[in-house]
């Protein structure tokens, strides 16, 4: 059997079975690992970005530097924590122009400054293609980190921002479409929703950032919380882009918006905040269902998978 036959999440589960985290530590399976540390708990996340997979060889290095840190900070936001420290490992060709390096680091540094993150170390190696690996450490008060596995039946499901704009931006770039700069920047320069996460953390039960696609990330909530999620098509704030379908927007990924499961008694408060839009509810079951015009529709193979 090969990796492609079990897929990305099968591979993760295959690795996970070799390790049992010590008592009190949350390991593989959430947006961050959670490690108790005195009166705080540390949130640790890491991501790799590979040239030709996550970004184009011709990508603007400044925007790439911004995005590479932002997507990791988004994981900290998904746990309702505050990002603090970062580590950067960079594999790069020895003939790469130093101006590229300077622009990449400038973008990285600007995001770090925006979110109060300090770069503490990392590694550099030679490679035929650019590979960026970043670890971000955040913190929270003990017991306050939101997880994928704590949604409760009856919760309302809410999202920040618009769904599908990053996918639409990627399509515009791939097709060489003129204009659509705002959509392109949604893909190239995502904004981590740290502030929004902190506003809702006191009355949310579970949260995740939308990196694999709305439907697939709802599925992660379902599996970890052992619940179902019902989404109402008409309530989803789709991106305004007529060159991709709304179904594609549900599956495209890399929105880096937040999806939160919130106690129903706080529904009106959430509506009044203006940060989140309620699009569904947590129900009995074990999967995601999407309701359009009163009927459940079936969306197959929805969401980004590496294998």
N, C-alpha and C positions, 0 to 999 in steps of 0.2 A: 504493500500500500504506500502511496505517495502523499506528500503534503496537500496537493491540490484536491485529493479525494476526501480529505476531512475538513478542508477549509480553514479560514483564519481562526474561528472560534473553537473549532475542534483542536487545532494546534495549541491554542492557549490552554485549553482544558487538559491536553496531554502533558504539557509542561507542569501545570498546576498540581497534578496528582502526585508529583514527587516531593511536594513541599507542604508542610502543615505549619502555619505561622504560630508563634508562641501565644499563649493565652493573653487576651487583651489587645492584640495587634490585628488589624485588618489588612489582609494581603491581596493577592490577585483577585480581580473580579469587579473592582469599582474604579471610579475615575482617578482615585489616589489611594496609595497605602496610607494607613493611619497608625501612628506610633505614639503611645502615651509618653509624655516627657514632663514630669512634675505636674504643675497645674495646667499645662497646655497639652495639646496633642499635635504632633507634626504631621503634615500632609505632604506626601512625596509622590511626584509624577514624573514620567520620562517619556519622550517621544523621539523617533527618528524620522528625518525627512531626507529622501533620496532623490537625487537628480534623475529625471526621466520617469519617476513614479509620482512624486508629490509636487514637483515643480519643473518647469522647462529650463533647458540649458541657457536660454536667452533671458531668463527672469531678471527683473530689476533687483540688484543685490540689496538696495536699501529696503525695499518692500519685503524681500525674502528674510532679511534680518528681523524686521518687525513681526512678520507672520510666525517665524520659527519660535519666538518667545511667546507670542500671544496665544498660540494654540495650547501651550503648556499652562499658561496662566488661566486659561479657560477651564482646565481640569480642576484647578484650585477653586475657582468660582463655583463649579458644579458641586463642590463639597461645602460651599458657603464659608470658605476660609479666606485668609488674607495671605497673598504671596509675599515671600520675604527674600529668598536667596535662590540663585541659579548657578548651574554648572554647564559649560558649553564644551562639547567635543566636536572638532571639525576635521573631516578628512577632505583633502583638496589636492589638486594637481600642482606640482612644484612650479609649473609655468604660468599659473594663474596670476594675473596682474594685481599688484598690491592695491590699486585703486578699487578693485572689486572687494577686497578684504575690508578696506576702510569704509566703504559704503555699507557693506553688510553689518559691520560692527556698529556703525552709526545708527542704523535702523534698530538693531538689537538694543543699543544703549538708550535710544529715545523711548522705547516701550518700557524698558526697565525703570527709567526715571518717572514715567507716567504712573507706574503702579508701585513704586517704592521697592523695587527689587534690586539686590546687589549681586553682581557676578563674583563668585568666590573661587572659581577654578575650572578645570576641565582637562582636555587633551587635544593634541594636534597630530595628525598622521598624514602620510602621502597616499593619494588614491587617484585612479583614473577619472572618477566622477565625484562630484561633491556629495558628501554625506554629512548631515547635521544631526547631532544627537544632543538633546537638552534635557536636563533634570531641573525641576523647580521644587523647592521646599517652601511650604506655607505653614501657617499655624492657626489653631482655633482653641477656644476654651474646651476643656475635657467634656466629651459627650455632646458637643454642639455641631459636629460635622454631619452634614446631610449625606445619606447614602442612597444607592439605587434600590436597596432591599428593604426599605421601611415604608413603602406606600401602603395605604390602608383603603379597604373597600369603602366607597362613599366619598373619598377625596375628589376634588375637582382637579382637572389637568389644565395647566396654563403654560403659555410660552411667551418669551420676549421676542420682539422684532418681527420680521417677516420671514416666511419659510420659502426657501428655494432661490434666494437672490444670489448666493454664492455659486450654486449650480448654473444659474443663468449666466453669471459672469464668466464662468469657465467655458461654457458653450460659445459665448461671444468671442472669447479669446481664441478658442480652437478654430472657429469658423472665420476668423479674421474680420469680424463685423466692425464697421466704423461706429464711433460713438459708444453709448452704453457705458460710459466711464464709471458711473456710480455703481453699476452692477459688477463691473470688473474689479473695482476696489473692494467690494464685499468679499470677493474670492481672494484677492491678493493681500488685503490688509484688514483682516477681521478684528473686531473689537471685543475683548473679553468682558463678560457681564459681571464683573466683581461687585460693583455698587448695587446692582439690581439683586444679586444673590444675598447680600448682607441685609437688604431691606426686607426680604421675604423669609429669612431663615427662622425667625421666631415662630412662624405659624405654618411652615412647610414640613411635610413628613418625609419627602424624598425628592431628589433632584438629579439631573444628568445634563450634560451639555450635548447639543445636537451636532455630532461630528460625522456619524455614519448615515444620517438621514432620519427624518422625524419618525417614520414607522419603525425602522430598525432599532432606534434608540428607545422608543416606547417598548419594544420587545425586550430590551435589556431590563427595563423596569419590571415587566411582567415576569420574566424568569427569576430575577433576584428576589422579588417581593411575593412571588407565587399568587399573582392576581391577574385580572384582565384589564385592558384599557380600551375604552370606547371613544373614538374620535368622531366629531361631527364636521363633515366636509365644509359645510356652509359657514362654520365658525373659524376655520383655519385662516390666518392672515397670510395668504399666498403673496408672493412677490408679483409685482406688475411687470411681466415680461411675456409677450405674446409669441415668442419664437421657441419656447419650450412649453410642454404641457404641465398642468398642475399635478398630474400623477408623477411625472418626472421630478417635480419639485419636492414631492413627499419622500423621494428616494435618493436625491442627489447628494446630500451630505455636505459637510464643511460649512454649515451655517454658523456654528459656534454660538448659537442662541441657547438659552436655558429652557429646559422643560421641568416644571415643578408640579408635584402632587401636593395639594394644599387642603387642609381641613375645610370642609364645606362651610362651617360656621363663619369662616373668614372670607367667603366669596365676595361679599359686597366691598369689603376693605380692599381686596385685591383689585377689583374693578376700579375703585377710586384712586389707586396708586398711579395708574397709567403705564406702569412698566410691563405688566403681563396682560395677555388676553386669554380668557378661558375658552378652551377648545374641546373639552371632553370630560370624562370622569373615570374613576377606577371602579371596576365592577368584579363580580365573581367570574372566574375563568382563568385561562392561562395564556392568552394570546391577545394580539391587537386586532380590533375590528374597526373598520372605517364605515361610517353611515353617511350615505348621500341620498337626499330626497326620501328619507325614511327607510331606505334599503341598505343592507350590508353589502359592500362591494369587496371583492377579493383582489389583493395586490400581491403578486408572486415575485419572489427573488428581489425584494425591495431593499435597497441600501448598498453602500459600498463594501466590497469584500476584497482583501488583498490576494486571496487564493481561490 
